[in-house]
Amino acid sequence: MSQKNKGQSSRLDRLTDTLVEDILACSDADLLAEAAADNDDGGTLARRAFERASRTVAVRHIARNKSPPPGRRQAPANIRALDPNTARGWLDAYLASNPETAGQLPRAVRRGKKLSDEDVYGMLEALQQRGVLTEKPIEQSRR
Amino acid sequence: MQPRHSGASLLTQVEVKRAISVLTAADWLRLHKVARALCREAAFEADDLLQEAFQRALDGTRQCTRTLDIVHFLAGVMRSIASDWRKARKRRPEMSLVTETGSLQDVVLQVRDSAPVADEVLAVNEEAARLKAAIFALFVDDRLAHRLLEGIMDGLAGAQLRSLTGLSETEFASKRRLIRRRIDKAYPKDWTP
């Protein structure tokens, strides 16, 4: 952009700044009188813009809260990427730190017997879906 | 208008929302007029600018100090956004993402050369000169307003600007209002009559 062009732009910028300054300094009564004389519905349009902005921010906030917290994964498929021993280790770790849940299981199950790999994966997925399973980085324990 | 609490120097997002919610009819109008003034120079809508400013205030991207009037704060946010949007329009990068294999590593970023060609510079200069002449033409019947306008465009402000015309503060405010009103009527949406 040439100096002359820059100069012309900044001239208009200065004018715009002065107009904004005047609007901000204008009394409420004068502004309302102007709006009445011009049939200006800017006030209504501004309120609508605020309502749209509020909705957008609220929707974004909800979407952000839906994403899983750090350290937890929601996709059940990830559990199937664990090797069976690691999956059993995760389940054991969960049961060890949640004795009230472990107490509800049959004794044989508590000792890790009679649980097929499929049972282990199924239980981990159920815990994962409830959001109570704290997962370790899955890359370290891939099948 | 604006809740003031002891403690943190910035309004919380809840406080910002509350402060905006209880604006007076005149303040809503004031905000829209500011948005229109800032949009006149660029091809974007006042409602979009206003909405973007509200969003940035509500989501905490822009923060308002407790000592600042919320309307002045929002006007400042709009000014900043409008400046960014204008710069983005001037750069006109026209970026496009091209993937041939669908793989992320193969993404190619193509950016158009944004340097204006001589014809474009000439056209912009001519348009700016024409516009300046048209704005001054609105005040051919008012020598004081004409002089004030020259001072504004030359970057004078405050007492320096007032002394140029010899007006009192009240007379100066009144003349500045006259300038704004005429420009509003002649250019209600953008700098196209």
Contacts between the chains, C-beta under 8 A, distances in Angstrom:
chain1	res1	chain2	res2	distance
A	1	B	90	7.7
A	1	B	116	6.8
A	1	B	121	7.0
A	1	B	124	7.9
A	2	B	121	5.6
A	2	B	125	7.0
A	4	B	125	5.8
A	5	B	121	6.2
A	5	B	124	5.5
A	5	B	125	5.2
A	5	B	128	6.7
A	8	B	124	8.0
A	8	B	125	6.7
A	8	B	128	3.4
A	8	B	129	6.8
A	8	B	132	6.8
A	9	B	128	6.9
A	10	B	155	7.8
A	11	B	128	7.9
A	11	B	132	6.6
A	11	B	153	4.2
A	11	B	154	7.9
A	12	B	41	5.7
A	12	B	128	7.3
A	12	B	131	7.3
A	12	B	132	7.9
A	12	B	153	8.0
A	12	B	191	7.5
A	13	B	41	7.4
A	14	B	152	5.7
A	14	B	153	5.8
A	14	B	154	8.0
A	14	B	155	5.8
A	15	B	135	7.4
A	15	B	149	7.5
A	15	B	152	5.7
A	15	B	153	6.0
A	15	B	183	7.9
A	16	B	37	5.8
A	16	B	38	6.5
A	16	B	40	6.8
A	16	B	41	6.1
A	18	B	152	4.8
A	18	B	157	7.8
A	18	B	176	6.7
A	18	B	179	7.7
A	19	B	37	4.7
A	19	B	179	7.7
A	19	B	180	4.9
A	19	B	183	6.6
A	20	B	34	5.3
A	20	B	37	5.3
A	20	B	38	6.8
A	20	B	75	6.3
A	20	B	79	7.1
A	21	B	176	7.9
A	22	B	173	7.7
A	22	B	176	5.0
A	22	B	177	5.9
A	22	B	179	7.8
A	22	B	180	4.8
A	23	B	30	5.9
A	23	B	33	4.8
A	23	B	34	5.3
A	23	B	37	6.5
A	23	B	180	7.1
A	24	B	30	6.9
A	24	B	34	7.1
A	24	B	71	7.0
A	24	B	72	6.3
A	24	B	75	6.1
A	25	B	173	6.8
A	26	B	30	7.2
A	26	B	177	7.0
A	28	B	24	6.5
A	28	B	26	3.5
A	28	B	27	7.8
A	29	B	26	7.8
A	30	B	177	7.7
A	31	B	26	4.9
A	31	B	29	5.4
A	31	B	30	5.9
A	31	B	33	7.4
A	32	B	25	6.7
A	32	B	26	5.5
A	32	B	29	7.0
A	34	B	181	7.3
A	35	B	29	5.4
A	38	B	184	7.8
A	40	B	29	7.0
A	42	B	28	7.4
A	42	B	29	5.1
A	42	B	32	3.2
A	42	B	33	6.0
A	42	B	36	7.2
A	42	B	46	7.9
A	43	B	25	5.4
A	43	B	26	7.9
A	43	B	28	3.9
A	43	B	29	4.1
A	43	B	32	6.5
A	44	B	28	7.7
A	45	B	32	5.6
A	45	B	46	7.6
A	45	B	47	5.7
A	45	B	50	7.8
A	46	B	28	4.3
A	46	B	29	7.1
A	46	B	31	4.9
A	46	B	32	4.2
A	46	B	35	7.6
A	46	B	50	5.8
A	47	B	28	5.6
A	48	B	47	7.5
A	49	B	47	5.1
A	49	B	50	4.2
A	49	B	51	4.2
A	49	B	54	6.2
A	50	B	20	6.1
A	50	B	21	7.9
A	50	B	50	7.8
A	50	B	51	7.8
A	50	B	54	5.0
A	52	B	51	5.4
A	53	B	51	4.9
A	53	B	52	7.8
A	53	B	54	3.5
A	53	B	55	4.4
A	53	B	58	6.0
A	54	B	17	7.1
A	54	B	54	7.4
A	54	B	58	6.4
A	56	B	51	7.8
A	56	B	55	5.9
A	57	B	55	5.8
A	57	B	58	4.4
A	57	B	59	4.9
A	60	B	59	6.9
A	61	B	59	7.9
